Amino acid sequence: MIKHLLKQSKQSGLEEIEQVKFLIISKIAYFALVVHALLIPLFAHVGAITLALVNILSVVAWGSGIFLIKQGLTSLALRVFCLEVLIHAVVVCATLGLDLGFQFYLWTISCILMIDYQLSLKRAALYSLLMITTFALLYIFFNDVPYQYTYPQLIPYVHLTNIIIAGLPMVYAIGLIREITLSQRIELTEMASRDPLTKLYNRRFAKKLILATYRKSIEAEQSLCLVMADIDHFKQINDTYGHDKGDAILVNIAQAICEFLNETDIAVRWGGEEFLLLLDNTDEHHGLQKIEALREYIATLDAHQELPNLSVTMSFGLIEWQPLASLESMLQQADAALYDSKDAGRNTTTVVKAFCLQLDDTDAVN
């Protein structure tokens, strides 16, 4: 089951990642398009006409990439952007030198390359390494290129600005990836704790949750009630109308149960047509009132929209959790009360009035 959940999570996760990748690259593309468009008059103003012309081509490249993204060709667009950044960095550093900091955009694109999931990890890493190697080679080949244009006093400020602009896309991309990773972790935890049909807690997860609630109730000196519930004649319903109809009835019952529970109560699909309810901060008297109201409500429900003549009822066994009693002891006696309800004709609630206290080291509050 866990493997199935992991597979589902992986598929949905890949879809989310593709959406995040689309969002990241789209935002960066528009940002880069604006930056390159602004550089055209700036380069022309300082006398670097060649660079102004190169930036016109850069604007065309980023505009073409945005078009490719809208066509669903995000991976191809990313490669166009990589080629543009590579050429642009080399030409600018060869013309103006390294003091202006245009080489730092190679670091940005090397990081963005790693989110292209259509590339294998080895190939993406190889392309990223190529960008970083180019960055290092620029310091070997163009380290001595002097800046020979106007406004040399602004070089430190331009250098700082380029570093900040180059860093913004990396921070943005990593921030979004961090959010998707956290949301996937939460989603997987939720999937592993819920019954896939009814969306109630599953039996494995519920035991820990119930014990945690029990410990809190002991500390707060509050009452708890455990309730075992079972759909009457459910096997006969399945045999007569089919399992699809039976599943629909289970979903309807689960929704009805949730309507009657408080936020701190716990509802569990215990197995098949059996449910376990934990009523928080509730004593036997109020627990019986709540369960009776639920039982009567379920009896009035339309079992299934295609089966208007079918009525579904439930039987219940309720026990107030006694101090220091084990969970297993309470479950056994609530289950016995449930069977008493069935023996009494079903569609009724039996309350456990007396029981033998059984302690269990693993289930007790300690």
C-alpha positions as a LaTeX table, in Angstrom:
\begin{tabular}{lrrr}
\hline
Residue & $x$ (\AA) & $y$ (\AA) & $z$ (\AA) \\
\hline
Met1 & 0.00 & 0.00 & 0.00 \\
Ile2 & 2.82 & 2.39 & 0.91 \\
Lys3 & 4.50 & 1.66 & $-2.44$ \\
His4 & 1.23 & 2.50 & $-4.19$ \\
Leu5 & 0.97 & 5.76 & $-2.25$ \\
Leu6 & 4.56 & 6.60 & $-3.08$ \\
Lys7 & 3.88 & 5.95 & $-6.77$ \\
Gln8 & 0.78 & 8.17 & $-6.68$ \\
Ser9 & 2.69 & 10.87 & $-4.83$ \\
Lys10 & 5.56 & 10.65 & $-7.29$ \\
Gln11 & 3.23 & 11.07 & $-10.27$ \\
Ser12 & 1.39 & 14.02 & $-8.75$ \\
Gly13 & 4.70 & 15.40 & $-7.53$ \\
Leu14 & 6.17 & 15.33 & $-11.04$ \\
Glu15 & 3.14 & 17.22 & $-12.34$ \\
Glu16 & 3.56 & 19.82 & $-9.61$ \\
Ile17 & 7.29 & 20.07 & $-10.33$ \\
Glu18 & 6.59 & 20.64 & $-14.03$ \\
Gln19 & 4.20 & 23.45 & $-13.08$ \\
Val20 & 6.79 & 24.93 & $-10.75$ \\
Lys21 & 9.46 & 24.64 & $-13.44$ \\
Phe22 & 7.16 & 26.40 & $-15.89$ \\
Leu23 & 6.52 & 29.18 & $-13.37$ \\
Ile24 & 10.21 & 29.59 & $-12.49$ \\
Ile25 & 11.47 & 29.73 & $-16.06$ \\
Ser26 & 8.61 & 31.99 & $-17.22$ \\
Lys27 & 9.25 & 34.55 & $-14.48$ \\
Ile28 & 13.01 & 34.48 & $-15.07$ \\
Ala29 & 12.51 & 34.79 & $-18.84$ \\
Tyr30 & 10.39 & 37.93 & $-18.56$ \\
Phe31 & 12.81 & 39.35 & $-16.00$ \\
Ala32 & 15.80 & 38.68 & $-18.29$ \\
Leu33 & 13.97 & 40.11 & $-21.31$ \\
Val34 & 13.42 & 43.41 & $-19.49$ \\
Val35 & 17.04 & 43.53 & $-18.25$ \\
His36 & 18.47 & 42.91 & $-21.73$ \\
Ala37 & 16.11 & 45.49 & $-23.26$ \\
Leu38 & 17.34 & 48.09 & $-20.74$ \\
Leu39 & 20.96 & 47.24 & $-21.52$ \\
Ile40 & 20.55 & 48.19 & $-25.20$ \\
Pro41 & 20.35 & 51.99 & $-24.61$ \\
Leu42 & 22.85 & 51.79 & $-21.74$ \\
Phe43 & 25.51 & 50.09 & $-23.86$ \\
Ala44 & 24.80 & 52.50 & $-26.71$ \\
His45 & 25.11 & 55.45 & $-24.32$ \\
Val46 & 28.57 & 54.42 & $-23.06$ \\
Gly47 & 29.75 & 53.81 & $-26.62$ \\
Ala48 & 29.69 & 49.98 & $-26.64$ \\
Ile49 & 27.70 & 49.73 & $-29.88$ \\
Thr50 & 28.68 & 46.10 & $-30.47$ \\
Leu51 & 27.22 & 45.13 & $-27.11$ \\
Ala52 & 24.06 & 47.09 & $-27.85$ \\
Leu53 & 23.62 & 45.06 & $-31.03$ \\
Val54 & 24.36 & 41.83 & $-29.15$ \\
Asn55 & 21.65 & 42.73 & $-26.64$ \\
Ile56 & 19.14 & 43.19 & $-29.43$ \\
Leu57 & 19.86 & 39.57 & $-30.39$ \\
Ser58 & 19.58 & 38.65 & $-26.69$ \\
Val59 & 16.12 & 40.21 & $-26.49$ \\
Val60 & 15.11 & 38.20 & $-29.57$ \\
Ala61 & 16.49 & 35.03 & $-27.94$ \\
Trp62 & 14.60 & 35.57 & $-24.68$ \\
Gly63 & 11.43 & 36.51 & $-26.57$ \\
Ser64 & 11.73 & 33.34 & $-28.66$ \\
Gly65 & 12.22 & 31.32 & $-25.48$ \\
Ile66 & 9.05 & 32.80 & $-23.97$ \\
Phe67 & 7.19 & 31.80 & $-27.12$ \\
Leu68 & 8.55 & 28.25 & $-26.80$ \\
Ile69 & 7.42 & 28.10 & $-23.15$ \\
Lys70 & 3.88 & 29.06 & $-24.16$ \\
Gln71 & 3.97 & 26.23 & $-26.71$ \\
Gly72 & 4.87 & 23.78 & $-23.97$ \\
Leu73 & 8.51 & 23.47 & $-25.07$ \\
Thr74 & 9.98 & 24.60 & $-21.76$ \\
Ser75 & 13.04 & 22.36 & $-21.96$ \\
Leu76 & 13.95 & 23.69 & $-25.42$ \\
Ala77 & 13.42 & 27.27 & $-24.22$ \\
Leu78 & 15.77 & 26.65 & $-21.32$ \\
Arg79 & 18.51 & 25.53 & $-23.68$ \\
Val80 & 18.02 & 28.67 & $-25.79$ \\
Phe81 & 18.43 & 30.75 & $-22.64$ \\
Cys82 & 21.59 & 28.87 & $-21.67$ \\
Leu83 & 23.16 & 29.48 & $-25.05$ \\
Glu84 & 22.25 & 33.18 & $-24.89$ \\
Val85 & 23.73 & 33.63 & $-21.41$ \\
Leu86 & 26.90 & 31.81 & $-22.42$ \\
Ile87 & 27.45 & 33.93 & $-25.54$ \\
His88 & 26.44 & 37.15 & $-23.81$ \\
Ala89 & 28.77 & 36.62 & $-20.86$ \\
Val90 & 31.76 & 35.85 & $-23.09$ \\
Val91 & 31.18 & 38.82 & $-25.42$ \\
Val92 & 30.59 & 41.33 & $-22.61$ \\
Cys93 & 33.62 & 40.16 & $-20.60$ \\
Ala94 & 35.79 & 40.21 & $-23.72$ \\
Thr95 & 34.67 & 43.79 & $-24.42$ \\
Leu96 & 34.32 & 45.39 & $-20.98$ \\
Gly97 & 36.42 & 43.12 & $-18.77$ \\
Leu98 & 35.41 & 41.35 & $-15.59$ \\
Asp99 & 35.04 & 44.31 & $-13.27$ \\
Leu100 & 31.37 & 44.86 & $-14.20$ \\
Gly101 & 30.35 & 41.35 & $-13.06$ \\
Phe102 & 28.41 & 40.10 & $-16.10$ \\
Gln103 & 30.13 & 36.71 & $-15.71$ \\
Phe104 & 28.04 & 35.91 & $-12.62$ \\
Tyr105 & 25.00 & 35.15 & $-14.78$ \\
Leu106 & 26.74 & 31.91 & $-15.72$ \\
Trp107 & 26.25 & 30.74 & $-12.12$ \\
Thr108 & 22.54 & 31.53 & $-12.33$ \\
Ile109 & 21.98 & 29.56 & $-15.51$ \\
Ser110 & 24.07 & 26.64 & $-14.23$ \\
Cys111 & 21.64 & 26.31 & $-11.29$ \\
Ile112 & 18.50 & 26.75 & $-13.41$ \\
Leu113 & 19.71 & 23.98 & $-15.72$ \\
Met114 & 19.34 & 21.47 & $-12.90$ \\
Ile115 & 15.54 & 21.86 & $-12.86$ \\
Asp116 & 15.24 & 20.65 & $-16.47$ \\
Tyr117 & 13.85 & 17.18 & $-15.69$ \\
Gln118 & 13.80 & 16.25 & $-19.37$ \\
Leu119 & 17.59 & 16.09 & $-19.15$ \\
Ser120 & 19.18 & 13.18 & $-17.37$ \\
Leu121 & 20.93 & 14.09 & $-14.14$ \\
Lys122 & 24.33 & 13.39 & $-15.69$ \\
Arg123 & 23.65 & 15.56 & $-18.73$ \\
Ala124 & 22.20 & 18.41 & $-16.66$ \\
Ala125 & 25.21 & 18.24 & $-14.35$ \\
Leu126 & 27.54 & 18.23 & $-17.37$ \\
Tyr127 & 25.91 & 21.34 & $-18.84$ \\
Ser128 & 26.01 & 23.08 & $-15.47$ \\
Leu129 & 29.68 & 22.18 & $-15.12$ \\
Leu130 & 30.30 & 23.64 & $-18.57$ \\
Met131 & 28.82 & 26.97 & $-17.43$ \\
Ile132 & 30.94 & 27.02 & $-14.27$ \\
Thr133 & 34.05 & 26.07 & $-16.25$ \\
Thr134 & 33.35 & 28.92 & $-18.67$ \\
Phe135 & 33.06 & 31.25 & $-15.67$ \\
Ala136 & 36.52 & 30.15 & $-14.50$ \\
Leu137 & 38.04 & 30.44 & $-17.98$ \\
Leu138 & 36.83 & 34.02 & $-18.28$ \\
Tyr139 & 39.19 & 34.91 & $-15.43$ \\
Ile140 & 42.07 & 33.33 & $-17.33$ \\
Phe141 & 41.45 & 34.85 & $-20.75$ \\
Phe142 & 39.88 & 38.23 & $-19.93$ \\
Asn143 & 41.25 & 39.11 & $-16.51$ \\
Asp144 & 43.48 & 41.81 & $-18.00$ \\
Val145 & 40.87 & 43.38 & $-20.29$ \\
Pro146 & 40.58 & 47.04 & $-19.23$ \\
Tyr147 & 37.37 & 49.03 & $-19.15$ \\
Gln148 & 37.74 & 51.80 & $-21.78$ \\
Tyr149 & 34.32 & 53.43 & $-21.82$ \\
Thr150 & 32.59 & 56.29 & $-19.99$ \\
Tyr151 & 31.58 & 56.40 & $-16.31$ \\
Pro152 & 34.42 & 54.25 & $-14.92$ \\
Gln153 & 33.56 & 55.55 & $-11.43$ \\
Leu154 & 30.32 & 53.54 & $-11.57$ \\
Ile155 & 32.06 & 50.18 & $-12.09$ \\
Pro156 & 31.79 & 49.03 & $-8.41$ \\
Tyr157 & 28.08 & 49.82 & $-8.34$ \\
Val158 & 27.43 & 48.03 & $-11.64$ \\
His159 & 29.41 & 45.05 & $-10.33$ \\
Leu160 & 27.29 & 44.93 & $-7.17$ \\
Thr161 & 24.06 & 45.33 & $-9.15$ \\
Asn162 & 24.94 & 42.45 & $-11.48$ \\
Ile163 & 25.70 & 40.16 & $-8.55$ \\
Ile164 & 22.31 & 40.95 & $-6.98$ \\
Ile165 & 20.40 & 40.56 & $-10.24$ \\
Ala166 & 22.19 & 37.28 & $-10.97$ \\
Gly167 & 21.35 & 35.98 & $-7.50$ \\
Leu168 & 17.64 & 36.83 & $-7.53$ \\
Pro169 & 16.58 & 34.03 & $-9.95$ \\
Met170 & 18.50 & 31.45 & $-7.90$ \\
Val171 & 16.82 & 32.53 & $-4.67$ \\
Tyr172 & 13.42 & 32.55 & $-6.38$ \\
Ala173 & 13.90 & 29.11 & $-7.94$ \\
Ile174 & 15.23 & 27.44 & $-4.80$ \\
Gly175 & 12.45 & 29.04 & $-2.72$ \\
Leu176 & 9.73 & 27.58 & $-4.95$ \\
Ile177 & 11.38 & 24.17 & $-5.05$ \\
Arg178 & 11.58 & 24.24 & $-1.25$ \\
Glu179 & 7.84 & 24.92 & $-1.04$ \\
Ile180 & 6.94 & 22.09 & $-3.40$ \\
Thr181 & 9.17 & 19.70 & $-1.44$ \\
Leu182 & 7.47 & 20.59 & 1.83 \\
Ser183 & 4.00 & 20.30 & 0.33 \\
Gln184 & 4.84 & 16.87 & $-1.12$ \\
Arg185 & 6.05 & 15.68 & 2.28 \\
Ile186 & 2.82 & 16.86 & 3.90 \\
Glu187 & 0.75 & 15.28 & 1.13 \\
Leu188 & 2.51 & 11.93 & 1.45 \\
Thr189 & 2.05 & 11.92 & 5.23 \\
Glu190 & $-1.64$ & 12.69 & 4.78 \\
Met191 & $-2.04$ & 9.94 & 2.17 \\
Ala192 & $-0.31$ & 7.40 & 4.38 \\
Ser193 & $-2.60$ & 8.22 & 7.31 \\
Arg194 & $-5.94$ & 8.14 & 5.48 \\
Asp195 & $-8.15$ & 5.42 & 4.10 \\
Pro196 & $-8.18$ & 6.06 & 0.32 \\
Leu197 & $-11.94$ & 5.45 & $-0.03$ \\
Thr198 & $-13.55$ & 7.22 & 2.94 \\
Lys199 & $-10.71$ & 9.67 & 3.70 \\
Leu200 & $-11.04$ & 8.78 & 7.37 \\
Tyr201 & $-7.93$ & 7.83 & 9.33 \\
Asn202 & $-6.72$ & 4.31 & 8.68 \\
Arg203 & $-6.26$ & 1.77 & 11.44 \\
Arg204 & $-2.45$ & 1.83 & 11.49 \\
Phe205 & $-2.17$ & 5.58 & 11.92 \\
Ala206 & $-5.19$ & 5.97 & 14.20 \\
Lys207 & $-3.78$ & 3.97 & 17.10 \\
Lys208 & $-0.94$ & 6.45 & 17.69 \\
Leu209 & $-3.31$ & 9.38 & 17.32 \\
Ile210 & $-5.80$ & 7.89 & 19.76 \\
Leu211 & $-3.13$ & 7.19 & 22.37 \\
Ala212 & $-1.81$ & 10.74 & 22.04 \\
Thr213 & $-5.34$ & 12.09 & 22.60 \\
Tyr214 & $-5.74$ & 9.76 & 25.59 \\
Arg215 & $-2.56$ & 11.08 & 27.22 \\
Lys216 & $-3.77$ & 14.65 & 26.78 \\
Ser217 & $-7.12$ & 13.78 & 28.30 \\
Ile218 & $-5.40$ & 12.31 & 31.37 \\
Glu219 & $-3.35$ & 15.48 & 31.82 \\
Ala220 & $-6.44$ & 17.68 & 31.37 \\
Glu221 & $-8.64$ & 15.35 & 33.46 \\
Gln222 & $-11.17$ & 15.07 & 30.65 \\
Ser223 & $-13.38$ & 12.15 & 29.66 \\
Leu224 & $-13.12$ & 10.15 & 26.43 \\
Cys225 & $-15.54$ & 7.76 & 24.80 \\
Leu226 & $-14.64$ & 4.97 & 22.41 \\
Val227 & $-17.30$ & 3.83 & 19.96 \\
Met228 & $-17.24$ & 0.80 & 17.67 \\
Ala229 & $-19.71$ & 1.06 & 14.79 \\
Asp230 & $-20.75$ & $-1.31$ & 12.04 \\
Ile231 & $-23.06$ & $-1.01$ & 9.02 \\
Asp232 & $-25.90$ & $-3.48$ & 9.39 \\
His233 & $-26.20$ & $-6.25$ & 6.78 \\
Phe234 & $-23.41$ & $-4.74$ & 4.70 \\
Lys235 & $-22.28$ & $-8.07$ & 3.23 \\
Gln236 & $-25.80$ & $-8.64$ & 1.98 \\
Ile237 & $-25.81$ & $-5.14$ & 0.44 \\
Asn238 & $-22.55$ & $-5.87$ & $-1.37$ \\
Asp239 & $-23.78$ & $-9.25$ & $-2.59$ \\
Thr240 & $-27.06$ & $-7.82$ & $-3.82$ \\
Tyr241 & $-26.09$ & $-4.48$ & $-5.31$ \\
Gly242 & $-22.37$ & $-4.86$ & $-5.99$ \\
His243 & $-19.20$ & $-3.52$ & $-4.44$ \\
Asp244 & $-19.35$ & $-0.18$ & $-6.29$ \\
Lys245 & $-22.66$ & 0.61 & $-4.61$ \\
Gly246 & $-21.23$ & $-0.64$ & $-1.34$ \\
Asp247 & $-18.25$ & 1.70 & $-1.67$ \\
Ala248 & $-20.59$ & 4.64 & $-2.34$ \\
Ile249 & $-22.52$ & 3.78 & 0.82 \\
Leu250 & $-19.28$ & 3.66 & 2.83 \\
Val251 & $-18.37$ & 7.12 & 1.57 \\
Asn252 & $-21.82$ & 8.50 & 2.48 \\
Ile253 & $-21.62$ & 6.99 & 5.96 \\
Ala254 & $-18.14$ & 8.43 & 6.49 \\
Gln255 & $-19.37$ & 11.89 & 5.50 \\
Ala256 & $-22.32$ & 11.60 & 7.86 \\
Ile257 & $-20.03$ & 10.59 & 10.71 \\
Cys258 & $-17.76$ & 13.58 & 10.09 \\
Glu259 & $-20.75$ & 15.93 & 10.23 \\
Phe260 & $-21.47$ & 14.80 & 13.79 \\
Leu261 & $-17.92$ & 14.96 & 15.11 \\
Asn262 & $-16.05$ & 17.85 & 16.67 \\
Glu263 & $-12.66$ & 18.97 & 15.39 \\
Thr264 & $-10.86$ & 17.11 & 18.18 \\
Asp265 & $-12.84$ & 13.87 & 17.73 \\
Ile266 & $-11.27$ & 11.05 & 15.70 \\
Ala267 & $-13.00$ & 8.90 & 13.07 \\
Val268 & $-11.32$ & 5.76 & 11.77 \\
Arg269 & $-12.21$ & 3.21 & 9.15 \\
Trp270 & $-11.32$ & 0.25 & 11.32 \\
Gly271 & $-11.83$ & $-2.34$ & 8.62 \\
Gly272 & $-14.41$ & $-3.24$ & 5.97 \\
Glu273 & $-17.71$ & $-1.75$ & 7.12 \\
Glu274 & $-16.51$ & $-1.18$ & 10.69 \\
Phe275 & $-15.67$ & 2.25 & 12.12 \\
Leu276 & $-14.02$ & 3.41 & 15.31 \\
Leu277 & $-14.88$ & 6.79 & 16.84 \\
Leu278 & $-13.08$ & 8.59 & 19.64 \\
Leu279 & $-15.20$ & 11.31 & 21.23 \\
Asp280 & $-12.90$ & 13.83 & 22.87 \\
Asn281 & $-13.82$ & 15.58 & 26.14 \\
Thr282 & $-17.05$ & 13.58 & 26.24 \\
Asp283 & $-18.48$ & 11.46 & 29.04 \\
Glu284 & $-20.76$ & 8.46 & 28.68 \\
His285 & $-23.98$ & 10.46 & 28.95 \\
His286 & $-23.12$ & 13.04 & 26.30 \\
Gly287 & $-21.42$ & 10.42 & 24.16 \\
Leu288 & $-24.62$ & 8.36 & 24.06 \\
Gln289 & $-26.62$ & 11.45 & 23.07 \\
Lys290 & $-24.25$ & 12.20 & 20.20 \\
Ile291 & $-24.15$ & 8.60 & 18.94 \\
Glu292 & $-27.93$ & 8.21 & 19.15 \\
Ala293 & $-28.36$ & 11.36 & 17.11 \\
Leu294 & $-25.87$ & 10.01 & 14.56 \\
Arg295 & $-27.60$ & 6.60 & 14.46 \\
Glu296 & $-31.01$ & 8.17 & 13.85 \\
Tyr297 & $-29.58$ & 10.50 & 11.20 \\
Ile298 & $-27.95$ & 7.64 & 9.28 \\
Ala299 & $-31.23$ & 5.72 & 9.29 \\
Thr300 & $-32.91$ & 8.64 & 7.47 \\
Leu301 & $-30.25$ & 8.99 & 4.78 \\
Asp302 & $-30.71$ & 7.92 & 1.20 \\
Ala303 & $-28.24$ & 5.08 & 1.01 \\
His304 & $-27.50$ & 5.63 & $-2.66$ \\
Gln305 & $-29.04$ & 7.88 & $-5.31$ \\
Glu306 & $-29.66$ & 4.89 & $-7.59$ \\
Leu307 & $-31.18$ & 2.82 & $-4.77$ \\
Pro308 & $-33.98$ & 4.96 & $-3.30$ \\
Asn309 & $-35.67$ & 2.00 & $-1.60$ \\
Leu310 & $-32.58$ & 0.80 & 0.21 \\
Ser311 & $-32.26$ & 1.87 & 3.84 \\
Val312 & $-28.98$ & 1.58 & 5.72 \\
Thr313 & $-28.64$ & 1.45 & 9.47 \\
Met314 & $-25.73$ & 1.13 & 11.88 \\
Ser315 & $-25.13$ & $-0.53$ & 15.22 \\
Phe316 & $-22.92$ & 0.98 & 17.92 \\
Gly317 & $-21.03$ & $-0.07$ & 21.03 \\
Leu318 & $-19.90$ & 2.72 & 23.37 \\
Ile319 & $-17.62$ & 2.79 & 26.39 \\
Glu320 & $-16.21$ & 5.64 & 28.44 \\
Trp321 & $-12.45$ & 5.25 & 28.65 \\
Gln322 & $-11.56$ & 4.49 & 32.24 \\
Pro323 & $-8.37$ & 5.88 & 33.85 \\
Leu324 & $-5.31$ & 3.63 & 33.35 \\
Ala325 & $-7.23$ & 1.19 & 31.16 \\
Ser326 & $-5.41$ & 0.01 & 28.04 \\
Leu327 & $-6.58$ & 0.79 & 24.56 \\
Glu328 & $-6.87$ & $-2.92$ & 23.77 \\
Ser329 & $-9.12$ & $-3.43$ & 26.79 \\
Met330 & $-11.39$ & $-0.56$ & 25.74 \\
Leu331 & $-11.53$ & $-1.77$ & 22.14 \\
Gln332 & $-12.44$ & $-5.29$ & 23.17 \\
Gln333 & $-15.29$ & $-4.12$ & 25.36 \\
Ala334 & $-16.58$ & $-1.59$ & 22.85 \\
Asp335 & $-16.51$ & $-4.34$ & 20.24 \\
Ala336 & $-18.39$ & $-6.68$ & 22.58 \\
Ala337 & $-21.00$ & $-3.94$ & 23.09 \\
Leu338 & $-21.31$ & $-3.59$ & 19.31 \\
Tyr339 & $-22.09$ & $-7.30$ & 19.00 \\
Asp340 & $-24.66$ & $-6.95$ & 21.78 \\
Ser341 & $-26.33$ & $-4.27$ & 19.63 \\
Lys342 & $-26.40$ & $-6.64$ & 16.68 \\
Asp343 & $-27.79$ & $-9.45$ & 18.82 \\
Ala344 & $-30.49$ & $-7.06$ & 20.02 \\
Gly345 & $-31.74$ & $-6.58$ & 16.47 \\
Arg346 & $-29.27$ & $-4.02$ & 15.07 \\
Asn347 & $-29.80$ & $-0.27$ & 14.56 \\
Thr348 & $-29.20$ & 0.33 & 18.25 \\
Thr349 & $-26.51$ & 1.52 & 20.65 \\
Thr350 & $-25.19$ & $-0.50$ & 23.58 \\
Val351 & $-23.27$ & 1.19 & 26.39 \\
Val352 & $-20.75$ & $-0.75$ & 28.46 \\
Lys353 & $-21.73$ & $-0.32$ & 32.12 \\
Ala354 & $-19.22$ & $-2.58$ & 33.80 \\
Phe355 & $-15.97$ & $-4.15$ & 32.72 \\
Cys356 & $-12.77$ & $-5.74$ & 33.95 \\
Leu357 & $-9.91$ & $-3.26$ & 33.98 \\
Gln358 & $-6.92$ & $-4.51$ & 31.94 \\
Leu359 & $-3.58$ & $-2.73$ & 31.89 \\
Asp360 & $-1.09$ & $-2.83$ & 29.06 \\
Asp361 & 2.37 & $-1.27$ & 29.40 \\
Thr362 & 2.50 & $-0.25$ & 25.73 \\
Asp363 & $-0.96$ & 1.34 & 25.66 \\
Ala364 & $-1.18$ & 2.90 & 29.11 \\
Val365 & $-0.46$ & 6.56 & 29.55 \\
Asn366 & 3.08 & 5.84 & 30.70 \\
\hline
\end{tabular}
